[in-house]
Amino acid sequence: MFDSPTYLMYEMVRLVRRTGTRMFPGQPRMPHLLVLWCVARSGPLSQRDVAERLRMDAGDLVGIVDALEEAGHVRRRRDPADRRRYALEATDGGLGFLEEGLRARRRLNEVLFEPLSPDERRLFRGMLLRVLAHHDDRFADLAPGGDSPADGAAYQGTAPRERVATPQVEAEARLRQQARQ
């Protein structure tokens, strides 16, 4: 098992959870931060839009949104474009909570990746992004050799890519590409 990257990633995820819980008891879990980050960055959004963007199960998302709403970090309002559904918005308190959670995550990264040099951290991040970009278009602009401002030309994987992007994610990628041109 020790030669299996998937096993090592599994153990890494377990290490992240254990260390994060120990260092920051009571801090939000990653799914809560992701939902809040998504709504703060792109909201107001319907729960369906959030689920699609984050590739989360809609049933799991309900509990996360309920907890965020109960804590005062997001609010549900009727969507003016479709009165049958609700749109999620981050509150001012939610934005502060998000910033605090992101600061905690940065400290967690510093502790977890302390054995790596800055160059090794960049390389590790780049390799993770390359693998993700190969399988998930949401990461294509972030991968080394990707179309992000710091990286240059788009990543060109060699294996066929499974279509995993939703129409909304694809539309956002086209808008980002048009904005760069």
One Martini backbone bead per residue (centre of mass of N, CA, C, O) as a GRO file, in nm:
protein
  181
    1MET     BB    1   0.053   0.065  -0.015
    2PHE     BB    2   0.303   0.271  -0.005
    3ASP     BB    3   0.295   0.289  -0.343
    4SER     BB    4   0.013   0.439  -0.318
    5PRO     BB    5  -0.124   0.739  -0.387
    6THR     BB    6  -0.412   0.692  -0.279
    7TYR     BB    7  -0.332   0.608   0.003
    8LEU     BB    8  -0.166   0.859   0.076
    9MET     BB    9  -0.404   1.055   0.042
   10TYR     BB   10  -0.581   0.932   0.256
   11GLU     BB   11  -0.380   0.986   0.490
   12MET     BB   12  -0.367   1.291   0.447
   13VAL     BB   13  -0.662   1.352   0.509
   14ARG     BB   14  -0.651   1.243   0.795
   15LEU     BB   15  -0.433   1.441   0.893
   16VAL     BB   16  -0.586   1.701   0.841
   17ARG     BB   17  -0.823   1.645   1.029
   18ARG     BB   18  -0.670   1.597   1.293
   19THR     BB   19  -0.506   1.861   1.300
   20GLY     BB   20  -0.739   2.063   1.271
   21THR     BB   21  -0.893   1.974   1.526
   22ARG     BB   22  -0.661   2.027   1.725
   23MET     BB   23  -0.592   2.332   1.646
   24PHE     BB   24  -0.928   2.396   1.569
   25PRO     BB   25  -1.153   2.399   1.768
   26GLY     BB   26  -1.468   2.477   1.619
   27GLN     BB   27  -1.405   2.486   1.344
   28PRO     BB   28  -1.472   2.468   1.037
   29ARG     BB   29  -1.537   2.271   0.798
   30MET     BB   30  -1.466   2.244   0.473
   31PRO     BB   31  -1.759   2.242   0.358
   32HIS     BB   32  -1.839   2.511   0.489
   33LEU     BB   33  -1.623   2.686   0.357
   34LEU     BB   34  -1.696   2.627   0.064
   35VAL     BB   35  -1.981   2.736   0.065
   36LEU     BB   36  -1.915   3.020   0.165
   37TRP     BB   37  -1.712   3.089  -0.058
   38CYS     BB   38  -1.904   3.056  -0.298
   39VAL     BB   39  -2.114   3.267  -0.206
   40ALA     BB   40  -1.920   3.508  -0.167
   41ARG     BB   41  -1.803   3.502  -0.467
   42SER     BB   42  -2.109   3.434  -0.640
   43GLY     BB   43  -2.332   3.566  -0.516
   44PRO     BB   44  -2.624   3.483  -0.548
   45LEU     BB   45  -2.730   3.137  -0.481
   46SER     BB   46  -2.837   2.848  -0.537
   47GLN     BB   47  -2.821   2.537  -0.416
   48ARG     BB   48  -2.778   2.405  -0.689
   49ASP     BB   49  -2.536   2.577  -0.777
   50VAL     BB   50  -2.352   2.498  -0.546
   51ALA     BB   51  -2.354   2.194  -0.595
   52GLU     BB   52  -2.234   2.211  -0.881
   53ARG     BB   53  -1.971   2.372  -0.825
   54LEU     BB   54  -1.881   2.155  -0.579
   55ARG     BB   55  -1.979   1.866  -0.613
   56MET     BB   56  -2.243   1.823  -0.437
   57ASP     BB   57  -2.468   1.692  -0.249
   58ALA     BB   58  -2.775   1.819  -0.195
   59GLY     BB   59  -2.831   1.680   0.080
   60ASP     BB   60  -2.568   1.778   0.222
   61LEU     BB   61  -2.610   2.085   0.179
   62VAL     BB   62  -2.850   2.140   0.362
   63GLY     BB   63  -2.702   2.104   0.636
   64ILE     BB   64  -2.491   2.323   0.589
   65VAL     BB   65  -2.684   2.561   0.542
   66ASP     BB   66  -2.833   2.540   0.807
   67ALA     BB   67  -2.582   2.594   0.985
   68LEU     BB   68  -2.505   2.869   0.857
   69GLU     BB   69  -2.776   3.007   0.917
   70GLU     BB   70  -2.789   2.964   1.225
   71ALA     BB   71  -2.504   3.128   1.256
   72GLY     BB   72  -2.524   3.383   1.039
   73HIS     BB   73  -2.363   3.338   0.744
   74VAL     BB   74  -2.637   3.288   0.600
   75ARG     BB   75  -2.897   3.363   0.357
   76ARG     BB   76  -3.233   3.325   0.268
   77ARG     BB   77  -3.373   3.413  -0.048
   78ARG     BB   78  -3.564   3.509  -0.274
   79ASP     BB   79  -3.562   3.462  -0.606
   80PRO     BB   80  -3.622   3.701  -0.840
   81ALA     BB   81  -3.620   3.499  -1.095
   82ASP     BB   82  -3.738   3.263  -0.880
   83ARG     BB   83  -3.982   3.227  -0.640
   84ARG     BB   84  -3.940   2.905  -0.581
   85ARG     BB   85  -3.657   2.996  -0.491
   86TYR     BB   86  -3.345   3.015  -0.333
   87ALA     BB   87  -3.100   3.242  -0.218
   88LEU     BB   88  -2.762   3.274  -0.139
   89GLU     BB   89  -2.606   3.467   0.128
   90ALA     BB   90  -2.364   3.646   0.262
   91THR     BB   91  -2.273   3.771   0.549
   92ASP     BB   92  -2.084   3.967   0.735
   93GLY     BB   93  -2.024   3.744   0.940
   94GLY     BB   94  -1.948   3.533   0.724
   95LEU     BB   95  -1.699   3.682   0.613
   96GLY     BB   96  -1.542   3.675   0.879
   97PHE     BB   97  -1.551   3.368   0.917
   98LEU     BB   98  -1.405   3.302   0.656
   99GLU     BB   99  -1.139   3.448   0.715
  100GLU     BB  100  -1.074   3.288   0.968
  101GLY     BB  101  -1.075   3.007   0.831
  102LEU     BB  102  -0.848   3.073   0.624
  103ARG     BB  103  -0.629   3.134   0.830
  104ALA     BB  104  -0.633   2.855   0.960
  105ARG     BB  105  -0.559   2.701   0.697
  106ARG     BB  106  -0.283   2.833   0.660
  107ARG     BB  107  -0.165   2.726   0.925
  108LEU     BB  108  -0.206   2.431   0.860
  109ASN     BB  109  -0.022   2.426   0.614
  110GLU     BB  110   0.236   2.505   0.761
  111VAL     BB  111   0.244   2.256   0.944
  112LEU     BB  112   0.216   2.020   0.737
  113PHE     BB  113   0.450   2.159   0.524
  114GLU     BB  114   0.723   2.208   0.680
  115PRO     BB  115   0.920   1.986   0.542
  116LEU     BB  116   0.889   2.181   0.305
  117SER     BB  117   0.983   2.367   0.073
  118PRO     BB  118   0.876   2.613  -0.123
  119ASP     BB  119   0.934   2.455  -0.386
  120GLU     BB  120   0.792   2.192  -0.300
  121ARG     BB  121   0.514   2.315  -0.259
  122ARG     BB  122   0.473   2.408  -0.550
  123LEU     BB  123   0.507   2.130  -0.677
  124PHE     BB  124   0.282   1.984  -0.527
  125ARG     BB  125   0.054   2.169  -0.614
  126GLY     BB  126   0.098   2.131  -0.918
  127MET     BB  127   0.044   1.826  -0.925
  128LEU     BB  128  -0.240   1.832  -0.816
  129LEU     BB  129  -0.357   2.021  -1.036
  130ARG     BB  130  -0.294   1.840  -1.278
  131VAL     BB  131  -0.473   1.607  -1.198
  132LEU     BB  132  -0.735   1.765  -1.167
  133ALA     BB  133  -0.739   1.894  -1.456
  134HIS     BB  134  -0.763   1.621  -1.608
  135HIS     BB  135  -1.065   1.562  -1.455
  136ASP     BB  136  -1.122   1.888  -1.392
  137ASP     BB  137  -1.209   2.196  -1.524
  138ARG     BB  138  -1.191   2.378  -1.266
  139PHE     BB  139  -0.850   2.341  -1.274
  140ALA     BB  140  -0.720   2.429  -1.548
  141ASP     BB  141  -0.627   2.736  -1.473
  142LEU     BB  142  -0.425   2.629  -1.222
  143ALA     BB  143  -0.233   2.472  -1.368
  144PRO     BB  144   0.050   2.398  -1.474
  145GLY     BB  145   0.030   2.554  -1.777
  146GLY     BB  146  -0.192   2.725  -1.739
  147ASP     BB  147  -0.424   3.014  -1.763
  148SER     BB  148  -0.288   3.161  -1.558
  149PRO     BB  149  -0.109   3.441  -1.497
  150ALA     BB  150   0.152   3.254  -1.392
  151ASP     BB  151   0.154   2.999  -1.632
  152GLY     BB  152   0.022   3.025  -1.922
  153ALA     BB  153  -0.051   2.768  -2.089
  154ALA     BB  154  -0.253   2.520  -2.139
  155TYR     BB  155  -0.339   2.225  -2.033
  156GLN     BB  156  -0.228   1.902  -2.186
  157GLY     BB  157  -0.351   1.618  -2.184
  158THR     BB  158  -0.319   1.270  -2.288
  159ALA     BB  159  -0.579   1.181  -2.184
  160PRO     BB  160  -0.886   1.123  -2.175
  161ARG     BB  161  -1.160   1.325  -2.084
  162GLU     BB  162  -1.385   1.354  -1.858
  163ARG     BB  163  -1.706   1.479  -1.834
  164VAL     BB  164  -1.752   1.709  -1.542
  165ALA     BB  165  -1.872   1.962  -1.637
  166THR     BB  166  -2.085   2.199  -1.609
  167PRO     BB  167  -2.239   2.437  -1.780
  168GLN     BB  168  -2.164   2.661  -1.578
  169VAL     BB  169  -1.861   2.605  -1.560
  170GLU     BB  170  -1.809   2.639  -1.864
  171ALA     BB  171  -1.908   2.933  -1.883
  172GLU     BB  172  -1.700   3.049  -1.685
  173ALA     BB  173  -1.449   2.964  -1.846
  174ARG     BB  174  -1.517   3.131  -2.098
  175LEU     BB  175  -1.517   3.407  -1.956
  176ARG     BB  176  -1.225   3.398  -1.859
  177GLN     BB  177  -1.100   3.368  -2.140
  178GLN     BB  178  -1.219   3.630  -2.261
  179ALA     BB  179  -1.090   3.824  -2.050
  180ARG     BB  180  -0.786   3.750  -2.141
  181GLN     BB  181  -0.816   3.850  -2.458
   0.00000   0.00000   0.00000
